């Protein structure tokens, strides 16, 4: 059986935490920032955990 290849796009966007959860960056933080409030932009800086519904799919893309 061949090894499962990692989806390179997913590999650049997601990280696995020590407990096995998947970390991701938040969307909408790259451009047209003048119309967004400082509070909203500050919250977008932080990373978050991938939801349970999507985690299985992301893990498969990462070859886990």
Biopython code that builds the backbone (N, CA, C, O; Angstrom):
import numpy as np
from Bio.PDB.StructureBuilder import StructureBuilder

atoms = [
    (1, "UNK", "N", (0.844, -1.201, 0.000)),
    (1, "UNK", "CA", (0.000, 0.000, 0.000)),
    (1, "UNK", "C", (0.880, 1.252, 0.000)),
    (1, "UNK", "O", (1.813, 1.355, 0.797)),
    (2, "UNK", "N", (0.588, 2.197, -0.887)),
    (2, "UNK", "CA", (1.353, 3.447, -0.856)),
    (2, "UNK", "C", (0.929, 4.325, 0.310)),
    (2, "UNK", "O", (-0.170, 4.179, 0.846)),
    (3, "UNK", "N", (1.813, 5.239, 0.696)),
    (3, "UNK", "CA", (1.488, 6.184, 1.767)),
    (3, "UNK", "C", (0.501, 7.220, 1.241)),
    (3, "UNK", "O", (0.470, 7.498, 0.042)),
    (4, "UNK", "N", (-0.299, 7.789, 2.129)),
    (4, "UNK", "CA", (-1.220, 8.863, 1.738)),
    (4, "UNK", "C", (-0.422, 10.150, 1.623)),
    (4, "UNK", "O", (0.333, 10.496, 2.532)),
    (5, "UNK", "N", (-0.581, 10.856, 0.521)),
    (5, "UNK", "CA", (0.144, 12.113, 0.342)),
    (5, "UNK", "C", (-0.584, 13.237, 1.067)),
    (5, "UNK", "O", (-1.813, 13.301, 1.079)),
    (6, "UNK", "N", (0.198, 14.111, 1.663)),
    (6, "UNK", "CA", (-0.349, 15.269, 2.361)),
    (6, "UNK", "C", (-0.837, 16.281, 1.333)),
    (6, "UNK", "O", (-0.159, 16.535, 0.337)),
    (7, "UNK", "N", (-2.006, 16.856, 1.570)),
    (7, "UNK", "CA", (-2.493, 17.959, 0.740)),
    (7, "UNK", "C", (-1.650, 19.178, 1.113)),
    (7, "UNK", "O", (-1.729, 19.666, 2.241)),
    (8, "UNK", "N", (-0.843, 19.673, 0.171)),
    (8, "UNK", "CA", (0.128, 20.713, 0.494)),
    (8, "UNK", "C", (-0.539, 22.033, 0.870)),
    (8, "UNK", "O", (0.002, 22.787, 1.679)),
    (9, "UNK", "N", (-1.701, 22.320, 0.296)),
    (9, "UNK", "CA", (-2.439, 23.530, 0.656)),
    (9, "UNK", "C", (-2.909, 23.471, 2.098)),
    (9, "UNK", "O", (-2.831, 24.461, 2.824)),
    (10, "UNK", "N", (-3.401, 22.297, 2.515)),
    (10, "UNK", "CA", (-3.867, 22.109, 3.888)),
    (10, "UNK", "C", (-2.692, 22.160, 4.861)),
    (10, "UNK", "O", (-2.812, 22.693, 5.964)),
    (11, "UNK", "N", (-1.560, 21.605, 4.448)),
    (11, "UNK", "CA", (-0.369, 21.563, 5.299)),
    (11, "UNK", "C", (0.098, 22.973, 5.672)),
    (11, "UNK", "O", (0.598, 23.195, 6.775)),
    (12, "UNK", "N", (-0.070, 23.923, 4.745)),
    (12, "UNK", "CA", (0.346, 25.304, 4.991)),
    (12, "UNK", "C", (-0.646, 26.063, 5.874)),
    (12, "UNK", "O", (-0.279, 27.047, 6.516)),
    (13, "UNK", "N", (-1.894, 25.609, 5.906)),
    (13, "UNK", "CA", (-2.943, 26.362, 6.594)),
    (13, "UNK", "C", (-3.298, 25.846, 7.985)),
    (13, "UNK", "O", (-3.859, 26.588, 8.791)),
    (14, "UNK", "N", (-2.983, 24.596, 8.275)),
    (14, "UNK", "CA", (-3.402, 23.999, 9.539)),
    (14, "UNK", "C", (-2.217, 23.474, 10.332)),
    (14, "UNK", "O", (-1.211, 23.060, 9.756)),
    (15, "UNK", "N", (-2.339, 23.491, 11.675)),
    (15, "UNK", "CA", (-1.347, 22.909, 12.567)),
    (15, "UNK", "C", (-2.066, 22.014, 13.566)),
    (15, "UNK", "O", (-3.200, 22.294, 13.955)),
    (16, "UNK", "N", (-1.409, 20.944, 13.978)),
    (16, "UNK", "CA", (-1.999, 20.028, 14.953)),
    (16, "UNK", "C", (-1.463, 20.377, 16.329)),
    (16, "UNK", "O", (-0.253, 20.519, 16.511)),
    (17, "UNK", "N", (-2.364, 20.517, 17.307)),
    (17, "UNK", "CA", (-1.953, 20.832, 18.678)),
    (17, "UNK", "C", (-1.488, 19.557, 19.370)),
    (17, "UNK", "O", (-1.611, 18.461, 18.823)),
    (18, "UNK", "N", (-0.963, 19.708, 20.557)),
    (18, "UNK", "CA", (-0.492, 18.555, 21.323)),
    (18, "UNK", "C", (-1.590, 17.571, 21.665)),
    (18, "UNK", "O", (-1.344, 16.369, 21.769)),
    (19, "UNK", "N", (-2.811, 18.077, 21.841)),
    (19, "UNK", "CA", (-3.931, 17.197, 22.187)),
    (19, "UNK", "C", (-4.621, 16.623, 20.953)),
    (19, "UNK", "O", (-5.602, 15.890, 21.074)),
    (20, "UNK", "N", (-4.106, 16.956, 19.757)),
    (20, "UNK", "CA", (-4.656, 16.371, 18.532)),
    (20, "UNK", "C", (-5.704, 17.215, 17.837)),
    (20, "UNK", "O", (-6.250, 16.803, 16.814)),
    (21, "UNK", "N", (-5.997, 18.397, 18.379)),
    (21, "UNK", "CA", (-6.952, 19.282, 17.716)),
    (21, "UNK", "C", (-6.253, 20.010, 16.579)),
    (21, "UNK", "O", (-5.024, 20.070, 16.531)),
    (22, "UNK", "N", (-7.048, 20.566, 15.658)),
    (22, "UNK", "CA", (-6.477, 21.259, 14.505)),
    (22, "UNK", "C", (-6.661, 22.758, 14.675)),
    (22, "UNK", "O", (-7.772, 23.235, 14.907)),
    (23, "UNK", "N", (-5.551, 23.504, 14.555)),
    (23, "UNK", "CA", (-5.588, 24.958, 14.676)),
    (23, "UNK", "C", (-5.648, 25.582, 13.298)),
    (23, "UNK", "O", (-5.064, 25.060, 12.349)),
    (24, "UNK", "N", (-6.363, 26.714, 13.182)),
    (24, "UNK", "CA", (-6.428, 27.432, 11.916)),
    (24, "UNK", "C", (-6.457, 28.923, 12.172)),
    (24, "UNK", "O", (-6.757, 29.366, 13.281)),
    (25, "UNK", "N", (-6.145, 29.698, 11.142)),
    (25, "UNK", "CA", (-6.247, 31.154, 11.227)),
    (25, "UNK", "C", (-7.665, 31.564, 10.860)),
    (25, "UNK", "O", (-8.370, 30.820, 10.178)),
    (26, "UNK", "N", (-8.085, 32.735, 11.303)),
    (26, "UNK", "CA", (-9.420, 33.226, 10.968)),
    (26, "UNK", "C", (-9.415, 33.913, 9.608)),
    (26, "UNK", "O", (-8.398, 34.462, 9.183)),
    (27, "UNK", "N", (-10.540, 33.879, 8.942)),
    (27, "UNK", "CA", (-10.677, 34.498, 7.622)),
    (27, "UNK", "C", (-11.009, 35.980, 7.767)),
    (27, "UNK", "O", (-11.259, 36.457, 8.874)),
    (28, "UNK", "N", (-11.011, 36.702, 6.658)),
    (28, "UNK", "CA", (-11.398, 38.128, 6.562)),
    (28, "UNK", "C", (-10.412, 39.070, 7.242)),
    (28, "UNK", "O", (-10.810, 40.140, 7.704)),
    (29, "UNK", "N", (-9.128, 38.698, 7.314)),
    (29, "UNK", "CA", (-8.163, 39.567, 7.991)),
    (29, "UNK", "C", (-7.087, 40.108, 7.050)),
    (29, "UNK", "O", (-6.099, 40.683, 7.506)),
    (30, "UNK", "N", (-7.272, 39.927, 5.738)),
    (30, "UNK", "CA", (-6.176, 40.272, 4.830)),
    (30, "UNK", "C", (-6.320, 41.609, 4.115)),
    (30, "UNK", "O", (-5.317, 42.297, 3.925)),
    (31, "UNK", "N", (-7.518, 42.003, 3.713)),
    (31, "UNK", "CA", (-7.645, 43.285, 2.992)),
    (31, "UNK", "C", (-8.996, 43.950, 3.279)),
    (31, "UNK", "O", (-9.863, 43.366, 3.931)),
    (32, "UNK", "N", (-9.156, 45.160, 2.790)),
    (32, "UNK", "CA", (-10.315, 46.032, 3.087)),
    (32, "UNK", "C", (-10.476, 46.171, 4.601)),
    (32, "UNK", "O", (-11.561, 45.965, 5.145)),
    (33, "UNK", "N", (-9.383, 46.522, 5.264)),
    (33, "UNK", "CA", (-9.386, 46.582, 6.727)),
    (33, "UNK", "C", (-9.894, 47.925, 7.256)),
    (33, "UNK", "O", (-10.188, 48.046, 8.445)),
    (34, "UNK", "N", (-10.000, 48.927, 6.390)),
    (34, "UNK", "CA", (-10.443, 50.250, 6.855)),
    (34, "UNK", "C", (-11.892, 50.231, 7.308)),
    (34, "UNK", "O", (-12.279, 50.990, 8.197)),
    (35, "UNK", "N", (-12.696, 49.363, 6.699)),
    (35, "UNK", "CA", (-14.120, 49.310, 7.057)),
    (35, "UNK", "C", (-14.395, 48.436, 8.274)),
    (35, "UNK", "O", (-15.524, 48.402, 8.764)),
    (36, "UNK", "N", (-13.383, 47.729, 8.769)),
    (36, "UNK", "CA", (-13.557, 46.859, 9.935)),
    (36, "UNK", "C", (-13.092, 47.586, 11.189)),
    (36, "UNK", "O", (-12.123, 48.344, 11.155)),
    (37, "UNK", "N", (-13.784, 47.350, 12.286)),
    (37, "UNK", "CA", (-13.441, 48.016, 13.540)),
    (37, "UNK", "C", (-12.153, 47.423, 14.123)),
    (37, "UNK", "O", (-11.770, 46.298, 13.799)),
    (38, "UNK", "N", (-11.501, 48.195, 14.981)),
    (38, "UNK", "CA", (-10.263, 47.738, 15.620)),
    (38, "UNK", "C", (-10.515, 46.480, 16.432)),
    (38, "UNK", "O", (-9.687, 45.569, 16.454)),
    (39, "UNK", "N", (-11.650, 46.432, 17.095)),
    (39, "UNK", "CA", (-12.013, 45.275, 17.917)),
    (39, "UNK", "C", (-12.115, 44.018, 17.053)),
    (39, "UNK", "O", (-11.624, 42.949, 17.418)),
    (40, "UNK", "N", (-12.763, 44.175, 15.902)),
    (40, "UNK", "CA", (-12.939, 43.037, 14.996)),
    (40, "UNK", "C", (-11.589, 42.565, 14.442)),
    (40, "UNK", "O", (-11.327, 41.364, 14.378)),
    (41, "UNK", "N", (-10.734, 43.516, 14.040)),
    (41, "UNK", "CA", (-9.424, 43.168, 13.498)),
    (41, "UNK", "C", (-8.544, 42.490, 14.552)),
    (41, "UNK", "O", (-7.791, 41.568, 14.239)),
    (42, "UNK", "N", (-8.643, 42.951, 15.794)),
    (42, "UNK", "CA", (-7.877, 42.365, 16.893)),
    (42, "UNK", "C", (-8.309, 40.922, 17.123)),
    (42, "UNK", "O", (-7.469, 40.051, 17.352)),
    (43, "UNK", "N", (-9.610, 40.665, 17.062)),
    (43, "UNK", "CA", (-10.113, 39.302, 17.258)),
    (43, "UNK", "C", (-9.718, 38.380, 16.110)),
    (43, "UNK", "O", (-9.539, 37.179, 16.313)),
    (44, "UNK", "N", (-9.580, 38.937, 14.898)),
    (44, "UNK", "CA", (-9.204, 38.136, 13.737)),
    (44, "UNK", "C", (-7.744, 37.690, 13.787)),
    (44, "UNK", "O", (-7.365, 36.737, 13.105)),
    (45, "UNK", "N", (-6.924, 38.369, 14.587)),
    (45, "UNK", "CA", (-5.504, 38.006, 14.684)),
    (45, "UNK", "C", (-5.301, 36.644, 15.341)),
    (45, "UNK", "O", (-4.365, 35.920, 15.001)),
    (46, "UNK", "N", (-6.168, 36.301, 16.269)),
    (46, "UNK", "CA", (-5.993, 35.062, 17.023)),
    (46, "UNK", "C", (-6.364, 33.844, 16.182)),
    (46, "UNK", "O", (-7.222, 33.913, 15.303)),
    (47, "UNK", "N", (-5.704, 32.739, 16.471)),
    (47, "UNK", "CA", (-6.051, 31.496, 15.788)),
    (47, "UNK", "C", (-7.176, 30.815, 16.561)),
    (47, "UNK", "O", (-7.465, 31.173, 17.703)),
    (48, "UNK", "N", (-7.802, 29.834, 15.929)),
    (48, "UNK", "CA", (-8.921, 29.140, 16.554)),
    (48, "UNK", "C", (-8.848, 27.662, 16.189)),
    (48, "UNK", "O", (-8.006, 27.250, 15.391)),
    (49, "UNK", "N", (-9.724, 26.881, 16.773)),
    (49, "UNK", "CA", (-9.744, 25.431, 16.540)),
    (49, "UNK", "C", (-10.764, 25.113, 15.446)),
    (49, "UNK", "O", (-11.842, 25.706, 15.407)),
    (50, "UNK", "N", (-10.425, 24.183, 14.564)),
    (50, "UNK", "CA", (-11.339, 23.739, 13.514)),
    (50, "UNK", "C", (-12.517, 23.021, 14.167)),
    (50, "UNK", "O", (-12.328, 22.260, 15.116)),
    (51, "UNK", "N", (-13.724, 23.257, 13.670)),
    (51, "UNK", "CA", (-14.920, 22.634, 14.251)),
    (51, "UNK", "C", (-14.874, 21.111, 14.069)),
    (51, "UNK", "O", (-14.212, 20.594, 13.169)),
    (52, "UNK", "N", (-15.585, 20.425, 14.934)),
    (52, "UNK", "CA", (-15.607, 18.959, 14.904)),
    (52, "UNK", "C", (-16.104, 18.395, 13.594)),
    (52, "UNK", "O", (-15.651, 17.341, 13.150)),
    (53, "UNK", "N", (-17.049, 19.106, 12.967)),
    (53, "UNK", "CA", (-17.622, 18.650, 11.701)),
    (53, "UNK", "C", (-16.579, 18.633, 10.589)),
    (53, "UNK", "O", (-16.629, 17.783, 9.700)),
    (54, "UNK", "N", (-15.630, 19.574, 10.637)),
    (54, "UNK", "CA", (-14.611, 19.675, 9.591)),
    (54, "UNK", "C", (-13.300, 18.995, 9.960)),
    (54, "UNK", "O", (-12.481, 18.720, 9.083)),
    (55, "UNK", "N", (-13.090, 18.724, 11.227)),
    (55, "UNK", "CA", (-11.802, 18.209, 11.705)),
    (55, "UNK", "C", (-11.433, 16.889, 11.041)),
    (55, "UNK", "O", (-10.270, 16.674, 10.701)),
    (56, "UNK", "N", (-12.402, 16.009, 10.854)),
    (56, "UNK", "CA", (-12.130, 14.695, 10.268)),
    (56, "UNK", "C", (-11.608, 14.840, 8.834)),
    (56, "UNK", "O", (-10.668, 14.160, 8.421)),
    (57, "UNK", "N", (-12.253, 15.753, 8.087)),
    (57, "UNK", "CA", (-11.853, 16.000, 6.701)),
    (57, "UNK", "C", (-10.441, 16.598, 6.623)),
    (57, "UNK", "O", (-9.644, 16.216, 5.767)),
    (58, "UNK", "N", (-10.147, 17.536, 7.524)),
    (58, "UNK", "CA", (-8.838, 18.198, 7.540)),
    (58, "UNK", "C", (-7.753, 17.192, 7.919)),
    (58, "UNK", "O", (-6.673, 17.193, 7.327)),
    (59, "UNK", "N", (-8.031, 16.339, 8.897)),
    (59, "UNK", "CA", (-7.057, 15.334, 9.313)),
    (59, "UNK", "C", (-6.710, 14.397, 8.145)),
    (59, "UNK", "O", (-5.560, 13.989, 7.980)),
    (60, "UNK", "N", (-7.715, 14.071, 7.350)),
    (60, "UNK", "CA", (-7.493, 13.208, 6.191)),
    (60, "UNK", "C", (-6.586, 13.909, 5.182)),
    (60, "UNK", "O", (-5.708, 13.288, 4.584)),
    (61, "UNK", "N", (-6.813, 15.224, 5.000)),
    (61, "UNK", "CA", (-5.972, 15.983, 4.067)),
    (61, "UNK", "C", (-4.534, 16.059, 4.560)),
    (61, "UNK", "O", (-3.600, 16.120, 3.759)),
    (62, "UNK", "N", (-4.355, 16.055, 5.889)),
    (62, "UNK", "CA", (-3.023, 16.128, 6.470)),
    (62, "UNK", "C", (-2.344, 14.763, 6.548)),
    (62, "UNK", "O", (-1.207, 14.656, 7.007)),
    (63, "UNK", "N", (-3.042, 13.724, 6.100)),
    (63, "UNK", "CA", (-2.470, 12.392, 6.079)),
    (63, "UNK", "C", (-2.433, 11.719, 7.435)),
    (63, "UNK", "O", (-1.567, 10.887, 7.706)),
    (64, "UNK", "N", (-3.388, 12.088, 8.293)),
    (64, "UNK", "CA", (-3.439, 11.521, 9.647)),
    (64, "UNK", "C", (-4.398, 10.348, 9.696)),
    (64, "UNK", "O", (-4.577, 9.739, 10.751)),
]
sb = StructureBuilder()
sb.init_structure("model")
sb.init_model(0)
sb.init_chain("A")
sb.init_seg("    ")
for serial, (resi, resn, name, xyz) in enumerate(atoms, 1):
    if name == "N":
        sb.init_residue(resn, " ", resi, " ")
    sb.init_atom(name, np.array(xyz, "f"), 0.0, 1.0, " ", f" {name:<3s}", serial, name[0])
structure = sb.get_structure()
